[in-house]
Amino acid sequence: MCKALAGMNDKDIQFYSPVLDSDEINQIIEEDKKYGTFQPKNGEYYTYRVLSDDEEITAKQVLKSVQYAFRRISLRTNLKFVRAREGEYADLRIDFRTVESDEDKQLTDNTLMYHYYPIHNTENKLRGLCVVNKKFHWTSNGNPIDMHYIDPEHYPSTESGYFGKTHDFDQVYTHEVLHGLGLPHSKKAGNVMSPNYGIMSEWMSEEDIARIQAKYGKREMSESRIRRWLTWLRSASDRKI
């Protein structure tokens, strides 16, 4: 499991999970093998579902953020992600919870989000599960928002002039779901899989790409087309949904 734990400021987020011992890419890829792969139940594509809602981020924003995270991965691999239909088994599940009301021993007060590593047993209720703490304020871009939306009791106006931090949902979820696909933390800065929010990248680095492709293969698409998709994706994920 990987847990994202919040600190005192928006850059002080630590991801607690196994860390690679290796520095060289071939050794890293070899070390990754012991964490396995996560295969879809239907054998063709991953199904996903958002199980619950949050008051501060709309269902549309959550769904778009999750889709942006999946697109970053699918552009570089042969993996496909499809929203689960009603009654269909979901390989990947996102569940918003609270410390107070949910009996979840893993969800502590400073846990932002956590995700399990690959679990093969499709009957296991923890398989593909990502838990998100409803205490924190999530947006699809991580930009500050008016304090009215964070603390309406003390900031009754929707134009208070004061702004509070939010957490970038698709950036943190991309990191977490890559754990779910079998990648532990990198030792280096500048990767999505770096172990600290202040040194991690929002977009997959060459190391991240090589590691995920070693497990799941490379997408047959020209680099120029991939870059065009990434340009669109960067713009879409940065604007307010």
Sequence and secondary structure as in RCSB ss.txt:
>XXXX:A:sequence
MCKALAGMNDKDIQFYSPVLDSDEINQIIEEDKKYGTFQPKNGEYYTYRVLSDDEEITAKQVLKSVQYAFRRISL
RTNLKFVRAREGEYADLRIDFRTVESDEDKQLTDNTLMYHYYPIHNTENKLRGLCVVNKKFHWTSNGNPIDMHYI
DPEHYPSTESGYFGKTHDFDQVYTHEVLHGLGLPHSKKAGNVMSPNYGIMSEWMSEEDIARIQAKYGKREMSESR
IRRWLTWLRSASDRKI
>XXXX:A:secstr
 EEEEE SSTT EEEES B S  SHHHHHHHHGGG     TTSS EEEEE    SSS HHHHHHHHHHHHHHHHT
TSS  EEE  TT   SEEEEEE TTTS  TT  TTEEEEE      TT TTTTEEEEETTS EESS   EEGGGT
 TTT  STT S EE  EEHHHHHHHHHHHHTT  B SSSSSTT SBTTT  SS  HHHHHHHHHHH      HHH
HHHHHHHHHHHHHS  
